[in-house]
Amino acid sequence: MTDHKTATSVHKRFADTVAGKAREIAGAITGNDELVEEGRLQREGARADESRITQEAREDRERLIDQKNAELEAEFRRLENHAEQERPCR
């Protein structure tokens, strides 16, 4: 996930959380239980998005680590082969 997408997602989750809480408060003040429920669901949705994004970030990090490890192992093998070729024969 790119930094821009992450920042946009953070702002959207924050806006959804605030809007959801505002709906809950407005519903509680006016006695509108449906509005309270809508607000609660909106805030839960924002939390679910956060969990999904956190999981995606973990998966991205793991893929990057695996890629870098593979690159390092390939480079190590290349250097090891080069060193063997440079050794004098006995």
C-alpha positions as CSV (number, residue, x, y, z in Angstrom):
1,M,0.0,0.0,0.0
2,T,1.4,3.4,-1.0
3,D,1.9,6.2,1.5
4,H,-0.7,8.3,-0.4
5,K,-3.3,5.5,-0.2
6,T,-2.5,5.0,3.5
7,A,-2.9,8.7,4.3
8,T,-6.2,8.9,2.4
9,S,-7.4,5.8,4.2
10,V,-6.5,7.2,7.6
11,H,-8.4,10.4,6.8
12,K,-11.4,8.5,5.6
13,R,-11.4,6.3,8.7
14,F,-11.1,9.3,11.0
15,A,-14.0,11.1,9.1
16,D,-16.2,8.0,9.3
17,T,-15.4,7.7,13.0
18,V,-16.3,11.3,13.7
19,A,-19.4,11.2,11.5
20,G,-20.5,8.0,13.1
21,K,-20.1,9.4,16.6
22,A,-22.0,12.6,15.6
23,R,-24.9,10.5,14.3
24,E,-24.9,8.5,17.5
25,I,-25.0,11.7,19.6
26,A,-27.7,13.4,17.4
27,G,-29.8,10.2,17.6
28,A,-29.4,10.0,21.3
29,I,-30.4,13.7,21.7
30,T,-33.4,13.4,19.4
31,G,-34.4,10.0,20.6
32,N,-33.9,8.5,17.1
33,D,-32.6,5.0,17.8
34,E,-32.2,4.3,14.1
35,L,-29.7,7.2,13.8
36,V,-27.9,6.0,16.9
37,E,-27.6,2.5,15.2
38,E,-26.4,4.0,11.9
39,G,-23.7,5.9,13.7
40,R,-22.6,2.9,15.6
41,L,-22.4,0.8,12.4
42,Q,-20.4,3.6,10.7
43,R,-17.9,3.6,13.5
44,E,-17.6,-0.2,13.4
45,G,-17.0,0.0,9.7
46,A,-14.2,2.4,10.2
47,R,-12.6,0.0,12.8
48,A,-13.0,-2.9,10.4
49,D,-11.3,-0.9,7.7
50,E,-8.4,-0.1,10.1
51,S,-8.0,-3.8,10.9
52,R,-8.0,-4.7,7.2
53,I,-5.4,-2.0,6.3
54,T,-3.2,-3.1,9.2
55,Q,-3.3,-6.7,7.9
56,E,-2.5,-5.5,4.4
57,A,0.5,-3.5,5.8
58,R,1.8,-6.6,7.6
59,E,1.4,-8.7,4.4
60,D,3.3,-6.0,2.4
61,R,6.1,-5.9,4.9
62,E,6.4,-9.7,4.9
63,R,6.5,-9.8,1.1
64,L,9.2,-7.1,1.1
65,I,11.2,-9.0,3.7
66,D,10.9,-12.3,1.7
67,Q,12.0,-10.5,-1.5
68,K,15.0,-8.9,0.2
69,N,16.0,-12.2,1.8
70,A,15.8,-13.9,-1.6
71,E,17.9,-11.2,-3.2
72,L,20.5,-11.5,-0.4
73,E,20.7,-15.3,-0.7
74,A,21.2,-15.0,-4.4
75,E,23.9,-12.5,-4.0
76,F,25.6,-14.6,-1.3
77,R,25.5,-17.7,-3.6
78,R,27.0,-15.6,-6.4
79,L,29.8,-14.3,-4.2
80,E,30.4,-17.8,-2.8
81,N,30.7,-19.2,-6.4
82,H,33.0,-16.3,-7.4
83,A,35.2,-17.0,-4.4
84,E,35.5,-20.7,-5.2
85,Q,36.5,-19.9,-8.8
86,E,39.2,-17.5,-7.5
87,R,40.8,-20.1,-5.2
88,P,44.0,-21.6,-6.4
89,C,43.9,-25.2,-7.4
90,R,45.9,-27.6,-5.2
